[in-house]
Amino acid sequence: MNKLLRYMVYLRNKKYFPQDASSILSLSRKTLQEDKIIIRDVRIANHFLELDISIASFSELEKIKSQLSMIAPVIEIDRIVEKDIDKEESIKLARELFNNEKYWKTHEVLEGTWKHTRGNEKELLNGIILVAAALVHYQKGEQVICISILKRALNKLNNSRGKYFGINIDSLKNEITNIIGSTKVSKFRI
């Protein structure tokens, strides 16, 4: 069997909330009932639905666009390919992705950098990765899991202060602390 191609498919979101993720996942799978198309997950952001899809062939993309547009307009399709980028570029890209609610991709980009760090920096990056992972769970309607992961993230960030490549770590820790205290997840920027 050929290696599957992985894509993030973004649909415009005008009416869905994170708690709708499992029903959108079921609807997407029903809409694209085919062995060659695997819908791994659905995450719901304020302005888009993010579908994590694997396909056997590039030729399936037109069918995916056509059929998923019955759920909502397709606004972007992004092929997932592991890229080797330097730390500064990686963190800049991760901030941009995070601030656009693309938390899964934030996690993936930072993980590549995290693998090459040591000591306190490794712990700091792990904390930021956990924040992104927590918000992925929020986008899937899994608020309890989100809060639990945010607690782990805060623990990883405890020894860090100031700025890290433009990310205000003190502000990040305050956001996490407020969310944990209120148990209400809200969008914030890094």
N, C-alpha and C positions, 0 to 999 in steps of 0.2 A: 504494500500500500504506500502511495506517495505521502510525503509529509504534508500535513494540513497547513493552509495559509490562515493566519489569524488577523482579524480586522476588528476595529471599533467602529460601529455604525451609529451615527448620531441622528436622532429624530427630533424635530421641533417639539417642545413641550409647552402646551398652553393650559393643560388641565389636570396633570397627574402629580401625585405626591409620593414620597418614598414608600408609604404604606401600600401603594399600588404596584410595587415592583413585581411581586409574585404573580399577580394577575396579568401584567404586561408580558412577563416571561412566558406564561402559558399561552397567551394570545399569539405571541410571536412564533412560538414553536408550532402552534396549530396553523398559522398562516404560512409557514415555511416547512411544511411536512415533507421532508426529503432526507434520505440517508446521507447525502453529500453535504448537508448543511447542519452544523451543530451550533446551537445557541447556548453558550455556557452560562451567561448571566445577564441581568438587566439592572442598571443603576439609574436612579432618577435625580436629576439636578433641577434647579429652578427653570432653566431655559432649554434643556434638552433631556432626551432619554438616551442612555449609553448602552448599546447592545454589544456584548462580547461574543463574536461569531468566528467559527472556524469553518473553512470550506476546502474542498479538494482541488478546486480549479478557479482561477481568476474569472473564467467565463460565467461563474455563478453570480457575480456581482450585479449584473443588470436585472436578473430575476429577483434578487434580494431587494434592490432599490424599488422595483416595481411593486412587489408584494407588500413590503413594509410600509410603503407610502399609503396603504389603506389604513394603517394605524395612525400615522402622522407623517408629515413631509420629511424626507431624508435631507439633512443639511450638510452632512460630512461623512466621508468614509476614510478611515485612516488605517493603513496597513501597519501591523505591529512587527517591527524588526529590531532586534537588539543592535544598538549602536554603541560604538566605543567613543565617548566624548570626554573631554577633560573636566576636571572637578568644577571649575568656575562656570563653564558653559552648562554643565549638568544641573547645578544648583539654580542658575538663572532660569533654565527651562522648567525645572521643577516648580519654582515660584510662580511662573506664568501659568503652568498647568493647574496648580493648586488654586490660584486666584480665579481661575475659570471653571472651578468645580470638577476638574478632571483628576480626581483623587487617585484612581487606579493607576493612571499613567504617571502621576507624581511618584507614587510608590515604586513603580518599575524603574523610572529614571534614577531615582536616588539609590535604589538597591545596587545598581551598577557601580556607583561611586563608593557606597558603604563598604563594598567588598575589598576596596583598596585602601581603607583607612585603619587607624589603630587608636587605642587608648580612649581619651576623653572625646576626641572627634568622632570615633566610631559609635560611642554611646550617644552623642548628640544626634548624629544622623539617624541612628536607630530610633530615637525618640520622635524625630520629624516623620520618619517612615511610618511609625505607629500611629501618629496623628492622621496621616493620609489614609491608612488602613482602617482606622476607626470611622472616618467619614465615608469610606466605601460602604461600610456596614450600615451607616445611617441612610445612605442613598438606596439601600436595599430594604429599608423599613425595619432594621434591626437595631433599635435605639439602645436596648439593654446591653447588647454586645458592644456597641459604639462607646458607651460610657465606660465599660469595663476596660476596653483597649486604651481609652484616653487616660485612665488611671495609670496603666502601665507606661504610657508615653510620658506622663508627667514625672514619674519616677526616674525614667531614663534622662530627662532634661534637668533634673534637680541640680546637678553640678555645673550647669552652663548658665552664662549670663551675657548680656551685651548683644552684639550683632555678630552674625555668622553669614558672610557673603550677602549682606543686605537684609537678612531675616532677623527681626528684633525678637530675640529669644525670651526676654522678660515679658514682652507683650504676648507672645505665643503662650507662655506659661499662665499668664493672667486669663487669657481666653479659655484655656483648658480648665483652669480652676473654676471659673464662672459657670461653664457648662456642667462640670461635675457637680457643683453645688446646687444648681437649679434643676439638673437632669433634663434641661431643655436644650437640644442641640440647635445651634444657630450658625449660619455661614459667617466666616471671617476671612480676612486676607493675611498673608504672611509677607 
